[in-house]
Amino acid sequence: MNNKITMVTSPDDILQDGFRILTYGLTPDQSNLLSTALLKTNKPHIIVYIDNGQNDDQWVLDKKAKSSIIYFNAESFNQTMVGYLAAQPNSYYFGNLPSISNANINKLNSIDAIEKTMED
């Protein structure tokens, strides 16, 4: 691994260039899957914005606009934010997205699926 991964949480940000990822409401198992995939990527600098789903929505919206990819837990407590993130063209989800699964078919269930999203 020759890449650098920077993790950022609310209310902070970082001004360095890099491939930006927003994560929202991930469980520990989902975070582990993502971490494993990140360690396999060849991107030189990755910035991961991490929100547990219970912080300031304004921060999440700002980081959504700055991120290349969004990974979220469809079963997160804040279903309003889940619906908003599901509507984004660059979003991918873990878990079940029952009411709007037809709107976003980007379900993740393996490290290989996560790696493919970072390649595209």
C-alpha positions in Angstrom: 0.0 0.0 0.0 1.5 3.3 -1.1 -1.6 5.4 -0.6 -2.5 7.8 2.1 -5.9 7.7 3.7 -7.2 10.7 5.7 -10.3 10.3 7.8 -12.3 13.4 8.6 -15.3 13.8 11.0 -17.7 16.6 11.8 -17.1 19.6 12.1 -13.7 19.4 10.4 -12.6 19.4 6.8 -9.3 19.2 4.9 -8.0 21.3 2.0 -5.7 18.8 0.4 -6.4 17.3 -2.9 -7.5 13.7 -3.0 -10.2 11.2 -4.0 -13.1 12.0 -1.6 -15.6 9.5 -0.1 -18.5 10.3 2.1 -19.6 7.5 4.5 -22.9 7.8 6.3 -24.3 5.7 9.2 -22.1 2.7 8.5 -22.1 -0.2 11.0 -18.8 -1.6 12.2 -19.0 -4.5 9.8 -19.8 -2.2 6.9 -16.8 0.0 7.9 -14.6 -3.0 7.9 -15.6 -4.0 4.4 -14.9 -0.5 3.2 -11.5 -0.3 5.0 -10.4 -3.6 3.4 -11.4 -2.3 0.0 -9.6 1.0 0.6 -6.4 -0.8 1.5 -6.5 -2.5 -1.9 -7.0 0.6 -4.0 -4.1 2.3 -5.9 -5.4 5.9 -5.5 -2.5 8.0 -4.0 -4.6 10.0 -1.5 -8.1 9.2 -0.3 -10.1 11.4 2.0 -12.9 9.7 3.8 -15.6 11.8 5.5 -17.2 9.8 8.2 -20.6 10.6 9.7 -22.4 8.2 12.1 -25.8 9.4 11.0 -26.5 11.5 14.1 -24.5 14.7 13.4 -25.1 18.0 11.7 -26.9 17.4 8.4 -25.3 20.6 6.9 -21.9 19.1 7.3 -23.0 15.9 5.5 -24.6 18.0 2.7 -21.3 20.0 2.2 -19.2 16.8 2.1 -21.7 15.1 -0.2 -21.0 17.9 -2.7 -17.2 17.5 -2.4 -17.2 13.7 -2.6 -16.7 11.5 -5.7 -18.5 8.5 -4.0 -21.1 8.1 -1.2 -21.4 4.9 0.8 -24.3 4.8 3.2 -26.2 2.4 5.5 -29.7 2.2 4.1 -30.9 1.2 7.6 -29.5 4.3 9.3 -31.7 6.0 11.8 -32.2 9.2 9.7 -34.3 7.9 6.9 -34.7 11.4 5.4 -31.0 11.6 4.8 -30.9 8.0 3.6 -33.6 9.0 1.0 -31.6 12.0 -0.1 -28.3 10.1 -0.4 -30.1 7.3 -2.3 -31.2 9.8 -4.9 -27.6 10.8 -5.7 -26.1 9.3 -8.8 -22.8 8.5 -7.1 -24.2 6.7 -4.1 -23.9 3.1 -3.1 -25.5 1.5 -0.1 -25.3 -1.4 2.4 -28.3 -3.0 3.9 -31.9 -2.9 2.7 -33.5 0.1 1.0 -37.1 -1.1 1.1 -39.2 1.8 0.0 -37.0 3.3 -2.7 -34.8 0.4 -3.8 -35.9 0.9 -7.4 -34.5 4.4 -7.4 -31.0 3.2 -6.4 -29.9 -0.3 -7.5 -26.3 0.2 -6.3 -26.4 -2.2 -3.4 -23.1 -3.3 -2.0 -22.5 -6.7 -0.5 -18.8 -7.5 -1.0 -15.3 -6.1 -1.0 -15.2 -6.7 -4.8 -18.3 -4.6 -5.3 -16.8 -1.7 -3.3 -13.5 -1.9 -5.3 -15.4 -1.8 -8.6 -17.1 1.5 -7.5 -13.7 3.1 -6.8 -12.4 2.0 -10.2 -15.3 3.5 -12.2 
